[in-house]
Amino acid sequence: MIEEPVQDAVETMLPEVVAAVDLGSNSFHMIVARIGNGHMQVTDRLKEMVRLGEGLGEDKQLDPQVAERALACLERFGQRLRGFPPGSVRAVGTNTLRQIAPESDFLPLAEAKLGHPIEVIAGREEARLIYLGVAHDLAAGTERRLVVDIGGGSTEIIVGLGFSPRLRESLHMGCVSMSRRHFADGRITARTMEKAELTGALEVRPVRELFRRTGWQTAVGSSGTIKSIAAVVAAEGWCEDGISATALLRLRDVLVETGRISALALKGLAEERKPVFAGGVAVLRSVFETLGIQHLQVSEYALREGLIYEMMGRSQHVDVRERTVETLGRHFQIDQDHAQRVRATALALLRRLTAPWSLQDPSHGLMLAWAARLHEIGVMVAHSQHQKHGAYLLRNADLAGFTRPEQMLLAALVLGHRRKFPVQELAALPHGGGEAARRLCVILRLAVLLHRGRSSENKPNPTLATDGDNLALSFPDDWLADHPLTRLELEEEAERLASAGIRLEFG
């Protein structure tokens, strides 16, 4: 009997010591933390100013010298992480890695140096993780918070309540990109500063009213640029706690009066921060002015701490991806009863094939279950070719908790659940996941086919035997004779699976 209830979520035991790596456009960060009883204690922090964003050319390739600098940093990080078991390290890439050309070989080289997988996350997912980190640094509170995080290539702004982000956006501006655009010659003039601030204001403008209408009550800033500005205004005696609008304006005027980046002599300003400091000030000024911020608190936590808390949550059955799938199901009015029947059959098939098809990774079951629950998401667009509509939605939607490779896999599975087998799309998936994805797609297709009648009665309950890529489904006596439509569908499916190198027999 194939069908039996299975939980989608997989509870994993995190080791006592974990690590998070943040590959930003300006700096690479790593923290090592000891966790227990729902608490995190940071035991080690490493940071290097790599300025990855400086090396990204118009062809979306990295300058070889910048790539070499970045890989050398990751090799040093990798030495610290040597011996950490799989699943104990989460490394993410942000704005610059999002832009690097797909054919670039930087990411596999980076993973080899680090010794652990690197996930490239979308801007809004980055915003969610930043908020998670900042929220854990502050008292829970009941007020709505605006969180601002300025990175090297992007700026994330989020409004949330407690530990839940309610509105999040990633803007295409950061301290590195703004400095390259307006202060590349090393000069800081009133005109260039004004142009930089206007550039920032234009970037914020499309979401300005949306964020203002949230009624946020306190503003919090995080990460290097904001912490550096806070250190300067405190050391200069302009603002003792955080960053006030008055202190930020005074800092801006001092930069213009100084005139050159090389001549900056501000108290609290680190030498390595100078080349991108003016760009960072311009970005923050534009956010202050556009969103009406008068004072900004500063948090010590940001993306990397958010990654640790995310890992802790997933190990305790708190996975934001599960909530995302539930929300999609409701929003697109998916037939939940049918989806759950397909899911249960798919997971039962997976258990039979786990060992022979090398699908032992817990993520395989999760992705298969979510794909089964969402395989009809495209029906709301149109029933004809709904597998293509569903794949498009999942490939391009803002799916909280999912990395880009996970979204691509989910979309590919939904695309392949019926009709033509998507050989090329599955083979093109990143991180060498094409073979596992091919087999997961076969399982999903069979589960969907066995429930084509959409009835909870007269379940076929075949047994499954496997020999490599040869599959044999055995049905109860006379069942197929009594269900000629299913027999015809199985015959057609056998022809389609042959294109994927799978031989399907049934009887």
Secondary structure, DSSP 4 states (H G I P E B T S, - for coil): -------S-------SEEEEEEE-SSEEEEEEEEEETTEEEEEEEEEEE--GGGGB-TTS-B-HHHHHHHHHHHHHHHHHHTTPPTTSEEEEE-HHHHHS-TT-SHHHHHHHHHTS-EEE--HHHHHHHHHHHHHHHS---SSEEEEEEE-SS-EEEEEEETTEEEEEEEES--HHHHHHHHSTTSB--HHHHHHHHHHHHHHHHHHHHHHHTT---EEEEESHHHHHHHHHHHHTTS-SSSEEHHHHHHHHHHHHHH-BGGG---TT--GGGHHHHHHHHHHHHHHHHHHT-SEEEE-S--HHHHHHHHHHHHHTT--HHHHHHHHHHHHTT--HHHHHHHHHHHHHHHHHHTTTTT--SHHHHHHHHHHHHHTTGGGGT-STTHHHHHHHHHHHS--TT--HHHHHHHHHHHHTTSSS--HHHHHT-STT-HHHHHHHHHHHHHHHHHTTT--SSS----EEEEETTEEEEEPPTTHHHH-HHHHHHHHHHHHHHHTTT-EEEE-
